[in-house]
Amino acid sequence: MSTKLTLRLDEQLIAAAKDYARANGRSVSVLVADYFAQLSGQTQRVPAATPTASPITAQLRGALKNAQITEADHQAHLAAKHR
């Protein structure tokens, strides 16, 4: 069962927590729940609502969509790289 909790915190702290949560694909609520679980000695973590890719991975998504690269091309690249 979930219950609403209101916290009064510094605006900059809240902004930093939201940025951290967004960068890690989690919500601030999940971060707080994980912290409270650690305080009480519980080991079960609350799963992230929806997993998201890291910012770098998100930028790369689709980069090779229309690439004409074969397995042989990749093998040749590796052979040249490791000479």
N, CA, C and O atoms as a CHARMM CRD file, in Angstrom:
* protein
*
  332
    1    1 MET  N      0.84300  -1.17100   0.00000 PROA 1      0.00000
    2    1 MET  CA     0.00000   0.00000   0.00000 PROA 1      0.00000
    3    1 MET  C      0.88800   1.23400   0.00000 PROA 1      0.00000
    4    1 MET  O      1.82900   1.31400   0.79000 PROA 1      0.00000
    5    2 SER  N      0.61200   2.18000  -0.85500 PROA 2      0.00000
    6    2 SER  CA     1.36000   3.43300  -0.92300 PROA 2      0.00000
    7    2 SER  C      0.59500   4.52700  -0.21600 PROA 2      0.00000
    8    2 SER  O     -0.63300   4.59400  -0.28100 PROA 2      0.00000
    9    3 THR  N      1.33700   5.38200   0.46000 PROA 3      0.00000
   10    3 THR  CA     0.75900   6.51600   1.15900 PROA 3      0.00000
   11    3 THR  C      1.54800   7.74800   0.78300 PROA 3      0.00000
   12    3 THR  O      2.76800   7.69000   0.62500 PROA 3      0.00000
   13    4 LYS  N      0.86000   8.85600   0.63900 PROA 4      0.00000
   14    4 LYS  CA     1.49800  10.11600   0.28300 PROA 4      0.00000
   15    4 LYS  C      2.24900  10.68600   1.47900 PROA 4      0.00000
   16    4 LYS  O      1.77400  10.61400   2.61300 PROA 4      0.00000
   17    5 LEU  N      3.43800  11.25900   1.21600 PROA 5      0.00000
   18    5 LEU  CA     4.26200  11.88600   2.24400 PROA 5      0.00000
   19    5 LEU  C      4.69400  13.24900   1.72500 PROA 5      0.00000
   20    5 LEU  O      5.19700  13.35000   0.60600 PROA 5      0.00000
   21    6 THR  N      4.51200  14.27200   2.49700 PROA 6      0.00000
   22    6 THR  CA     4.93000  15.61900   2.11400 PROA 6      0.00000
   23    6 THR  C      6.20600  15.96800   2.86700 PROA 6      0.00000
   24    6 THR  O      6.26800  15.84500   4.09000 PROA 6      0.00000
   25    7 LEU  N      7.21700  16.40200   2.13500 PROA 7      0.00000
   26    7 LEU  CA     8.48500  16.81500   2.73000 PROA 7      0.00000
   27    7 LEU  C      8.73700  18.27700   2.39300 PROA 7      0.00000
   28    7 LEU  O      8.42600  18.73000   1.29100 PROA 7      0.00000
   29    8 ARG  N      9.29000  19.00000   3.32600 PROA 8      0.00000
   30    8 ARG  CA     9.67000  20.39000   3.08500 PROA 8      0.00000
   31    8 ARG  C     11.19000  20.43600   3.02900 PROA 8      0.00000
   32    8 ARG  O     11.87300  20.20600   4.02700 PROA 8      0.00000
   33    9 LEU  N     11.70600  20.74000   1.83500 PROA 9      0.00000
   34    9 LEU  CA    13.14800  20.74300   1.60700 PROA 9      0.00000
   35    9 LEU  C     13.54600  21.97700   0.81400 PROA 9      0.00000
   36    9 LEU  O     12.71200  22.62400   0.18100 PROA 9      0.00000
   37   10 ASP  N     14.82200  22.28600   0.86000 PROA 10     0.00000
   38   10 ASP  CA    15.37300  23.39500   0.09700 PROA 10     0.00000
   39   10 ASP  C     15.13000  23.16600  -1.40200 PROA 10     0.00000
   40   10 ASP  O     15.26700  22.04500  -1.89200 PROA 10     0.00000
   41   11 GLU  N     14.77400  24.22500  -2.11700 PROA 11     0.00000
   42   11 GLU  CA    14.46300  24.11200  -3.55200 PROA 11     0.00000
   43   11 GLU  C     15.63500  23.54200  -4.34900 PROA 11     0.00000
   44   11 GLU  O     15.43600  22.73900  -5.26100 PROA 11     0.00000
   45   12 GLN  N     16.84900  23.95400  -4.00800 PROA 12     0.00000
   46   12 GLN  CA    18.02500  23.46900  -4.73600 PROA 12     0.00000
   47   12 GLN  C     18.24200  21.97600  -4.49400 PROA 12     0.00000
   48   12 GLN  O     18.65600  21.25400  -5.40100 PROA 12     0.00000
   49   13 LEU  N     17.96700  21.52000  -3.29400 PROA 13     0.00000
   50   13 LEU  CA    18.08800  20.10000  -2.98000 PROA 13     0.00000
   51   13 LEU  C     17.06800  19.28900  -3.77200 PROA 13     0.00000
   52   13 LEU  O     17.38400  18.22000  -4.29500 PROA 13     0.00000
   53   14 ILE  N     15.85100  19.80000  -3.85500 PROA 14     0.00000
   54   14 ILE  CA    14.79900  19.12000  -4.61800 PROA 14     0.00000
   55   14 ILE  C     15.18500  19.05400  -6.09800 PROA 14     0.00000
   56   14 ILE  O     15.04300  18.01100  -6.73600 PROA 14     0.00000
   57   15 ALA  N     15.67400  20.17500  -6.63800 PROA 15     0.00000
   58   15 ALA  CA    16.07100  20.20700  -8.05300 PROA 15     0.00000
   59   15 ALA  C     17.19100  19.20700  -8.31600 PROA 15     0.00000
   60   15 ALA  O     17.17900  18.50400  -9.32600 PROA 15     0.00000
   61   16 ALA  N     18.16300  19.14500  -7.39900 PROA 16     0.00000
   62   16 ALA  CA    19.26700  18.20000  -7.56600 PROA 16     0.00000
   63   16 ALA  C     18.76700  16.76300  -7.48900 PROA 16     0.00000
   64   16 ALA  O     19.22100  15.90800  -8.24900 PROA 16     0.00000
   65   17 ALA  N     17.83700  16.48900  -6.57900 PROA 17     0.00000
   66   17 ALA  CA    17.27600  15.14000  -6.45400 PROA 17     0.00000
   67   17 ALA  C     16.51500  14.75600  -7.72000 PROA 17     0.00000
   68   17 ALA  O     16.61900  13.61900  -8.18000 PROA 17     0.00000
   69   18 LYS  N     15.75600  15.68600  -8.28600 PROA 18     0.00000
   70   18 LYS  CA    15.01400  15.40800  -9.52600 PROA 18     0.00000
   71   18 LYS  C     15.97100  15.14400 -10.68400 PROA 18     0.00000
   72   18 LYS  O     15.74600  14.23400 -11.48100 PROA 18     0.00000
   73   19 ASP  N     17.03700  15.93900 -10.77700 PROA 19     0.00000
   74   19 ASP  CA    18.03200  15.72300 -11.83700 PROA 19     0.00000
   75   19 ASP  C     18.68600  14.35200 -11.70100 PROA 19     0.00000
   76   19 ASP  O     18.84600  13.62900 -12.68500 PROA 19     0.00000
   77   20 TYR  N     19.06200  14.00100 -10.46700 PROA 20     0.00000
   78   20 TYR  CA    19.69100  12.70700 -10.21700 PROA 20     0.00000
   79   20 TYR  C     18.72800  11.56800 -10.56800 PROA 20     0.00000
   80   20 TYR  O     19.11300  10.59900 -11.22300 PROA 20     0.00000
   81   21 ALA  N     17.49200  11.69400 -10.13200 PROA 21     0.00000
   82   21 ALA  CA    16.49300  10.65600 -10.40000 PROA 21     0.00000
   83   21 ALA  C     16.27600  10.49100 -11.89600 PROA 21     0.00000
   84   21 ALA  O     16.22900   9.36700 -12.39700 PROA 21     0.00000
   85   22 ARG  N     16.14200  11.60300 -12.61400 PROA 22     0.00000
   86   22 ARG  CA    15.92100  11.55700 -14.06100 PROA 22     0.00000
   87   22 ARG  C     17.10000  10.89800 -14.75900 PROA 22     0.00000
   88   22 ARG  O     16.91300  10.07400 -15.65300 PROA 22     0.00000
   89   23 ALA  N     18.31200  11.25800 -14.35500 PROA 23     0.00000
   90   23 ALA  CA    19.52200  10.70200 -14.97700 PROA 23     0.00000
   91   23 ALA  C     19.65400   9.20300 -14.72800 PROA 23     0.00000
   92   23 ALA  O     20.29600   8.49600 -15.50500 PROA 23     0.00000
   93   24 ASN  N     19.04800   8.71900 -13.64500 PROA 24     0.00000
   94   24 ASN  CA    19.14800   7.30500 -13.29500 PROA 24     0.00000
   95   24 ASN  C     17.87300   6.52700 -13.58400 PROA 24     0.00000
   96   24 ASN  O     17.74000   5.37500 -13.17300 PROA 24     0.00000
   97   25 GLY  N     16.93300   7.15400 -14.29100 PROA 25     0.00000
   98   25 GLY  CA    15.71700   6.45600 -14.69400 PROA 25     0.00000
   99   25 GLY  C     14.83100   6.06500 -13.53400 PROA 25     0.00000
  100   25 GLY  O     14.16800   5.02800 -13.57800 PROA 25     0.00000
  101   26 ARG  N     14.81200   6.88300 -12.49800 PROA 26     0.00000
  102   26 ARG  CA    14.01900   6.59200 -11.31200 PROA 26     0.00000
  103   26 ARG  C     13.21800   7.83300 -10.95000 PROA 26     0.00000
  104   26 ARG  O     13.42000   8.90400 -11.52400 PROA 26     0.00000
  105   27 SER  N     12.33000   7.68500 -10.01700 PROA 27     0.00000
  106   27 SER  CA    11.57700   8.83600  -9.52100 PROA 27     0.00000
  107   27 SER  C     12.14100   9.24100  -8.16500 PROA 27     0.00000
  108   27 SER  O     12.81300   8.45100  -7.50200 PROA 27     0.00000
  109   28 VAL  N     11.86600  10.46400  -7.76100 PROA 28     0.00000
  110   28 VAL  CA    12.30000  10.91400  -6.43900 PROA 28     0.00000
  111   28 VAL  C     11.63500  10.04600  -5.37500 PROA 28     0.00000
  112   28 VAL  O     12.25700   9.73300  -4.36000 PROA 28     0.00000
  113   29 SER  N     10.39900   9.66000  -5.58900 PROA 29     0.00000
  114   29 SER  CA     9.70500   8.79200  -4.63100 PROA 29     0.00000
  115   29 SER  C     10.43800   7.47100  -4.43700 PROA 29     0.00000
  116   29 SER  O     10.56300   6.98700  -3.31200 PROA 29     0.00000
  117   30 VAL  N     10.92100   6.89000  -5.52500 PROA 30     0.00000
  118   30 VAL  CA    11.65500   5.62600  -5.43000 PROA 30     0.00000
  119   30 VAL  C     12.97200   5.84000  -4.70400 PROA 30     0.00000
  120   30 VAL  O     13.37700   4.99500  -3.90600 PROA 30     0.00000
  121   31 LEU  N     13.65300   6.95900  -4.96400 PROA 31     0.00000
  122   31 LEU  CA    14.89800   7.25300  -4.25800 PROA 31     0.00000
  123   31 LEU  C     14.66600   7.36400  -2.76000 PROA 31     0.00000
  124   31 LEU  O     15.43100   6.81900  -1.96400 PROA 31     0.00000
  125   32 VAL  N     13.60300   8.07600  -2.37600 PROA 32     0.00000
  126   32 VAL  CA    13.28000   8.23700  -0.95800 PROA 32     0.00000
  127   32 VAL  C     12.90800   6.89100  -0.34500 PROA 32     0.00000
  128   32 VAL  O     13.33600   6.57600   0.76600 PROA 32     0.00000
  129   33 ALA  N     12.12100   6.09900  -1.05600 PROA 33     0.00000
  130   33 ALA  CA    11.72300   4.78100  -0.54900 PROA 33     0.00000
  131   33 ALA  C     12.94900   3.88900  -0.34100 PROA 33     0.00000
  132   33 ALA  O     13.04800   3.18500   0.66400 PROA 33     0.00000
  133   34 ASP  N     13.88400   3.92400  -1.30300 PROA 34     0.00000
  134   34 ASP  CA    15.11800   3.15200  -1.16100 PROA 34     0.00000
  135   34 ASP  C     15.90800   3.60800   0.06400 PROA 34     0.00000
  136   34 ASP  O     16.43700   2.78600   0.81100 PROA 34     0.00000
  137   35 TYR  N     15.98100   4.91200   0.26300 PROA 35     0.00000
  138   35 TYR  CA    16.71200   5.45000   1.40700 PROA 35     0.00000
  139   35 TYR  C     16.06100   5.01400   2.71800 PROA 35     0.00000
  140   35 TYR  O     16.74600   4.56900   3.63900 PROA 35     0.00000
  141   36 PHE  N     14.75500   5.14200   2.79800 PROA 36     0.00000
  142   36 PHE  CA    14.04300   4.73100   4.01300 PROA 36     0.00000
  143   36 PHE  C     14.21600   3.23100   4.26000 PROA 36     0.00000
  144   36 PHE  O     14.34300   2.79900   5.40600 PROA 36     0.00000
  145   37 ALA  N     14.22000   2.44200   3.19200 PROA 37     0.00000
  146   37 ALA  CA    14.41400   0.99800   3.33600 PROA 37     0.00000
  147   37 ALA  C     15.80000   0.70700   3.90800 PROA 37     0.00000
  148   37 ALA  O     15.95500  -0.18400   4.74300 PROA 37     0.00000
  149   38 GLN  N     16.79800   1.45200   3.46400 PROA 38     0.00000
  150   38 GLN  CA    18.14600   1.27300   3.99600 PROA 38     0.00000
  151   38 GLN  C     18.19900   1.64100   5.47300 PROA 38     0.00000
  152   38 GLN  O     18.85800   0.96000   6.25900 PROA 38     0.00000
  153   39 LEU  N     17.51000   2.71600   5.85600 PROA 39     0.00000
  154   39 LEU  CA    17.49200   3.13600   7.25700 PROA 39     0.00000
  155   39 LEU  C     16.89200   2.06600   8.16100 PROA 39     0.00000
  156   39 LEU  O     17.34500   1.85800   9.28600 PROA 39     0.00000
  157   40 SER  N     15.87600   1.40000   7.65300 PROA 40     0.00000
  158   40 SER  CA    15.18600   0.40200   8.47100 PROA 40     0.00000
  159   40 SER  C     15.78500  -0.99500   8.33000 PROA 40     0.00000
  160   40 SER  O     15.29300  -1.94900   8.93100 PROA 40     0.00000
  161   41 GLY  N     16.85300  -1.11300   7.52900 PROA 41     0.00000
  162   41 GLY  CA    17.52200  -2.40200   7.38400 PROA 41     0.00000
  163   41 GLY  C     16.87900  -3.32600   6.37000 PROA 41     0.00000
  164   41 GLY  O     17.30100  -4.47600   6.24500 PROA 41     0.00000
  165   42 GLN  N     15.88500  -2.87100   5.64800 PROA 42     0.00000
  166   42 GLN  CA    15.26500  -3.70500   4.62400 PROA 42     0.00000
  167   42 GLN  C     16.18700  -3.74900   3.41900 PROA 42     0.00000
  168   42 GLN  O     16.82600  -2.75500   3.07500 PROA 42     0.00000
  169   43 THR  N     16.24900  -4.90500   2.78500 PROA 43     0.00000
  170   43 THR  CA    17.13700  -5.04200   1.62800 PROA 43     0.00000
  171   43 THR  C     16.37900  -4.99300   0.31100 PROA 43     0.00000
  172   43 THR  O     16.99400  -4.83700  -0.74400 PROA 43     0.00000
  173   44 GLN  N     15.06300  -5.12100   0.34800 PROA 44     0.00000
  174   44 GLN  CA    14.28500  -5.12100  -0.88600 PROA 44     0.00000
  175   44 GLN  C     14.17500  -3.70800  -1.42000 PROA 44     0.00000
  176   44 GLN  O     13.74100  -2.79500  -0.71700 PROA 44     0.00000
  177   45 ARG  N     14.57000  -3.53900  -2.66500 PROA 45     0.00000
  178   45 ARG  CA    14.50600  -2.23200  -3.30400 PROA 45     0.00000
  179   45 ARG  C     13.21000  -2.11700  -4.08700 PROA 45     0.00000
  180   45 ARG  O     12.66600  -3.11100  -4.56900 PROA 45     0.00000
  181   46 VAL  N     12.73400  -0.90300  -4.20500 PROA 46     0.00000
  182   46 VAL  CA    11.55700  -0.63200  -5.02000 PROA 46     0.00000
  183   46 VAL  C     12.02600  -0.53400  -6.46000 PROA 46     0.00000
  184   46 VAL  O     12.92400   0.25900  -6.74200 PROA 46     0.00000
  185   47 PRO  N     11.45800  -1.30700  -7.39400 PROA 47     0.00000
  186   47 PRO  CA    11.92200  -1.26800  -8.77600 PROA 47     0.00000
  187   47 PRO  C     11.58900   0.07400  -9.44000 PROA 47     0.00000
  188   47 PRO  O     10.61200   0.73400  -9.08700 PROA 47     0.00000
  189   48 ALA  N     12.41300   0.45000 -10.39100 PROA 48     0.00000
  190   48 ALA  CA    12.15300   1.66600 -11.16400 PROA 48     0.00000
  191   48 ALA  C     10.86400   1.47800 -11.95000 PROA 48     0.00000
  192   48 ALA  O     10.57200   0.38100 -12.42600 PROA 48     0.00000
  193   49 ALA  N     10.10400   2.53700 -12.08200 PROA 49     0.00000
  194   49 ALA  CA     8.82600   2.46400 -12.78700 PROA 49     0.00000
  195   49 ALA  C      9.03300   2.06800 -14.24300 PROA 49     0.00000
  196   49 ALA  O      8.38900   1.14200 -14.73600 PROA 49     0.00000
  197   50 THR  N      9.91600   2.75600 -14.92100 PROA 50     0.00000
  198   50 THR  CA    10.21900   2.43000 -16.30600 PROA 50     0.00000
  199   50 THR  C     11.71100   2.62500 -16.52700 PROA 50     0.00000
  200   50 THR  O     12.22200   3.72500 -16.31800 PROA 50     0.00000
  201   51 PRO  N     12.41800   1.58700 -16.94300 PROA 51     0.00000
  202   51 PRO  CA    13.84100   1.75400 -17.18700 PROA 51     0.00000
  203   51 PRO  C     14.07700   2.67400 -18.37500 PROA 51     0.00000
  204   51 PRO  O     13.36200   2.60700 -19.37500 PROA 51     0.00000
  205   52 THR  N     15.06700   3.51900 -18.26200 PROA 52     0.00000
  206   52 THR  CA    15.40000   4.42700 -19.35800 PROA 52     0.00000
  207   52 THR  C     16.87700   4.28500 -19.67200 PROA 52     0.00000
  208   52 THR  O     17.66800   3.86200 -18.82900 PROA 52     0.00000
  209   53 ALA  N     17.23500   4.63800 -20.88100 PROA 53     0.00000
  210   53 ALA  CA    18.62300   4.57300 -21.30400 PROA 53     0.00000
  211   53 ALA  C     19.37500   5.77000 -20.73600 PROA 53     0.00000
  212   53 ALA  O     18.79000   6.81900 -20.46800 PROA 53     0.00000
  213   54 SER  N     20.67100   5.59700 -20.55700 PROA 54     0.00000
  214   54 SER  CA    21.49600   6.72200 -20.11300 PROA 54     0.00000
  215   54 SER  C     21.47800   7.78300 -21.20600 PROA 54     0.00000
  216   54 SER  O     21.16200   7.47700 -22.35600 PROA 54     0.00000
  217   55 PRO  N     21.81300   9.03300 -20.86500 PROA 55     0.00000
  218   55 PRO  CA    21.78900  10.09600 -21.88300 PROA 55     0.00000
  219   55 PRO  C     22.67500   9.79000 -23.09200 PROA 55     0.00000
  220   55 PRO  O     22.30000  10.09800 -24.22400 PROA 55     0.00000
  221   56 ILE  N     23.84600   9.18700 -22.86400 PROA 56     0.00000
  222   56 ILE  CA    24.73700   8.86900 -23.98500 PROA 56     0.00000
  223   56 ILE  C     24.10700   7.80200 -24.86800 PROA 56     0.00000
  224   56 ILE  O     24.14000   7.91700 -26.09300 PROA 56     0.00000
  225   57 THR  N     23.53600   6.76900 -24.26500 PROA 57     0.00000
  226   57 THR  CA    22.88500   5.71500 -25.03100 PROA 57     0.00000
  227   57 THR  C     21.70300   6.27000 -25.81300 PROA 57     0.00000
  228   57 THR  O     21.49400   5.90300 -26.97000 PROA 57     0.00000
  229   58 ALA  N     20.93600   7.14300 -25.19500 PROA 58     0.00000
  230   58 ALA  CA    19.78500   7.75000 -25.87700 PROA 58     0.00000
  231   58 ALA  C     20.22700   8.54900 -27.09800 PROA 58     0.00000
  232   58 ALA  O     19.54400   8.54300 -28.12200 PROA 58     0.00000
  233   59 GLN  N     21.36800   9.23900 -26.99900 PROA 59     0.00000
  234   59 GLN  CA    21.87200  10.01600 -28.13900 PROA 59     0.00000
  235   59 GLN  C     22.31400   9.11100 -29.27800 PROA 59     0.00000
  236   59 GLN  O     22.21800   9.49100 -30.44500 PROA 59     0.00000
  237   60 LEU  N     22.79800   7.91400 -28.95100 PROA 60     0.00000
  238   60 LEU  CA    23.29200   7.00000 -29.98200 PROA 60     0.00000
  239   60 LEU  C     22.19400   6.17200 -30.64100 PROA 60     0.00000
  240   60 LEU  O     22.40100   5.59800 -31.71000 PROA 60     0.00000
  241   61 ARG  N     21.03800   6.11300 -30.00800 PROA 61     0.00000
  242   61 ARG  CA    19.95400   5.29000 -30.53600 PROA 61     0.00000
  243   61 ARG  C     19.60900   5.72200 -31.97100 PROA 61     0.00000
  244   61 ARG  O     19.30700   6.88700 -32.23000 PROA 61     0.00000
  245   62 GLY  N     19.66300   4.76700 -32.87800 PROA 62     0.00000
  246   62 GLY  CA    19.31400   5.02000 -34.27800 PROA 62     0.00000
  247   62 GLY  C     20.46800   5.53700 -35.11500 PROA 62     0.00000
  248   62 GLY  O     20.28300   5.79600 -36.30500 PROA 62     0.00000
  249   63 ALA  N     21.64700   5.69700 -34.54100 PROA 63     0.00000
  250   63 ALA  CA    22.78000   6.25900 -35.28000 PROA 63     0.00000
  251   63 ALA  C     23.17400   5.39200 -36.47700 PROA 63     0.00000
  252   63 ALA  O     23.65200   5.92000 -37.48100 PROA 63     0.00000
  253   64 LEU  N     22.98500   4.09400 -36.39300 PROA 64     0.00000
  254   64 LEU  CA    23.36700   3.18800 -37.47600 PROA 64     0.00000
  255   64 LEU  C     22.16400   2.61500 -38.21100 PROA 64     0.00000
  256   64 LEU  O     22.25500   1.56800 -38.85200 PROA 64     0.00000
  257   65 LYS  N     21.05300   3.30200 -38.11300 PROA 65     0.00000
  258   65 LYS  CA    19.80100   2.80100 -38.67400 PROA 65     0.00000
  259   65 LYS  C     19.92100   2.41300 -40.14900 PROA 65     0.00000
  260   65 LYS  O     19.44000   1.35100 -40.54500 PROA 65     0.00000
  261   66 ASN  N     20.54900   3.24800 -40.95900 PROA 66     0.00000
  262   66 ASN  CA    20.65500   2.98100 -42.40000 PROA 66     0.00000
  263   66 ASN  C     22.07200   2.58900 -42.81200 PROA 66     0.00000
  264   66 ASN  O     22.43100   2.70600 -43.98400 PROA 66     0.00000
  265   67 ALA  N     22.86900   2.13100 -41.87000 PROA 67     0.00000
  266   67 ALA  CA    24.25800   1.76400 -42.16900 PROA 67     0.00000
  267   67 ALA  C     24.30900   0.48700 -42.99300 PROA 67     0.00000
  268   67 ALA  O     23.50600  -0.42800 -42.81300 PROA 67     0.00000
  269   68 GLN  N     25.27100   0.45500 -43.89400 PROA 68     0.00000
  270   68 GLN  CA    25.47300  -0.71700 -44.74700 PROA 68     0.00000
  271   68 GLN  C     26.73800  -1.44900 -44.29400 PROA 68     0.00000
  272   68 GLN  O     27.65700  -1.65300 -45.08600 PROA 68     0.00000
  273   69 ILE  N     26.78000  -1.84000 -43.02400 PROA 69     0.00000
  274   69 ILE  CA    27.95800  -2.48900 -42.45900 PROA 69     0.00000
  275   69 ILE  C     27.65400  -3.97600 -42.27100 PROA 69     0.00000
  276   69 ILE  O     26.61000  -4.35300 -41.73900 PROA 69     0.00000
  277   70 THR  N     28.59400  -4.80700 -42.72300 PROA 70     0.00000
  278   70 THR  CA    28.41100  -6.25600 -42.60900 PROA 70     0.00000
  279   70 THR  C     29.30000  -6.81200 -41.49800 PROA 70     0.00000
  280   70 THR  O     30.14800  -6.10800 -40.95100 PROA 70     0.00000
  281   71 GLU  N     29.09300  -8.06200 -41.18500 PROA 71     0.00000
  282   71 GLU  CA    29.93600  -8.74300 -40.20400 PROA 71     0.00000
  283   71 GLU  C     31.38100  -8.78500 -40.68900 PROA 71     0.00000
  284   71 GLU  O     32.31200  -8.66600 -39.89200 PROA 71     0.00000
  285   72 ALA  N     31.56400  -8.95500 -41.99000 PROA 72     0.00000
  286   72 ALA  CA    32.91900  -8.97900 -42.56300 PROA 72     0.00000
  287   72 ALA  C     33.59900  -7.62400 -42.37300 PROA 72     0.00000
  288   72 ALA  O     34.79200  -7.57300 -42.07400 PROA 72     0.00000
  289   73 ASP  N     32.86300  -6.53600 -42.54000 PROA 73     0.00000
  290   73 ASP  CA    33.41100  -5.19900 -42.31000 PROA 73     0.00000
  291   73 ASP  C     33.88800  -5.06500 -40.86100 PROA 73     0.00000
  292   73 ASP  O     34.96800  -4.53700 -40.59700 PROA 73     0.00000
  293   74 HSD  N     33.08100  -5.54300 -39.94900 PROA 74     0.00000
  294   74 HSD  CA    33.43000  -5.47300 -38.52900 PROA 74     0.00000
  295   74 HSD  C     34.68300  -6.30200 -38.23500 PROA 74     0.00000
  296   74 HSD  O     35.57000  -5.84500 -37.51300 PROA 74     0.00000
  297   75 GLN  N     34.76100  -7.51200 -38.78700 PROA 75     0.00000
  298   75 GLN  CA    35.93100  -8.37200 -38.58100 PROA 75     0.00000
  299   75 GLN  C     37.19100  -7.71500 -39.14800 PROA 75     0.00000
  300   75 GLN  O     38.25700  -7.78200 -38.53600 PROA 75     0.00000
  301   76 ALA  N     37.06900  -7.08000 -40.32100 PROA 76     0.00000
  302   76 ALA  CA    38.21600  -6.39500 -40.92600 PROA 76     0.00000
  303   76 ALA  C     38.66200  -5.22300 -40.05700 PROA 76     0.00000
  304   76 ALA  O     39.85800  -4.98200 -39.89600 PROA 76     0.00000
  305   77 HSD  N     37.71800  -4.51200 -39.51200 PROA 77     0.00000
  306   77 HSD  CA    38.03800  -3.39600 -38.61500 PROA 77     0.00000
  307   77 HSD  C     38.79500  -3.89700 -37.39500 PROA 77     0.00000
  308   77 HSD  O     39.80900  -3.31500 -37.01000 PROA 77     0.00000
  309   78 LEU  N     38.30600  -4.98000 -36.77900 PROA 78     0.00000
  310   78 LEU  CA    38.96700  -5.51700 -35.59900 PROA 78     0.00000
  311   78 LEU  C     40.36400  -6.03600 -35.92000 PROA 78     0.00000
  312   78 LEU  O     41.28600  -5.86100 -35.12300 PROA 78     0.00000
  313   79 ALA  N     40.53000  -6.66700 -37.06900 PROA 79     0.00000
  314   79 ALA  CA    41.83100  -7.18800 -37.46000 PROA 79     0.00000
  315   79 ALA  C     42.83400  -6.04000 -37.64400 PROA 79     0.00000
  316   79 ALA  O     43.98200  -6.13600 -37.21000 PROA 79     0.00000
  317   80 ALA  N     42.39300  -4.96500 -38.28400 PROA 80     0.00000
  318   80 ALA  CA    43.26800  -3.80600 -38.50000 PROA 80     0.00000
  319   80 ALA  C     43.57500  -3.10800 -37.17300 PROA 80     0.00000
  320   80 ALA  O     44.69200  -2.64300 -36.94800 PROA 80     0.00000
  321   81 LYS  N     42.58900  -3.04500 -36.32000 PROA 81     0.00000
  322   81 LYS  CA    42.74600  -2.36500 -35.02900 PROA 81     0.00000
  323   81 LYS  C     43.76300  -3.07100 -34.14300 PROA 81     0.00000
  324   81 LYS  O     44.50300  -2.41500 -33.41000 PROA 81     0.00000
  325   82 HSD  N     43.81000  -4.39800 -34.19800 PROA 82     0.00000
  326   82 HSD  CA    44.65400  -5.17200 -33.28300 PROA 82     0.00000
  327   82 HSD  C     45.92100  -5.70600 -33.92800 PROA 82     0.00000
  328   82 HSD  O     46.46500  -6.71400 -33.47900 PROA 82     0.00000
  329   83 ARG  N     46.39700  -5.04600 -34.97200 PROA 83     0.00000
  330   83 ARG  CA    47.66100  -5.46300 -35.60600 PROA 83     0.00000
  331   83 ARG  C     48.82100  -5.02100 -34.79700 PROA 83     0.00000
  332   83 ARG  O     49.96600  -5.27800 -35.16800 PROA 83     0.00000
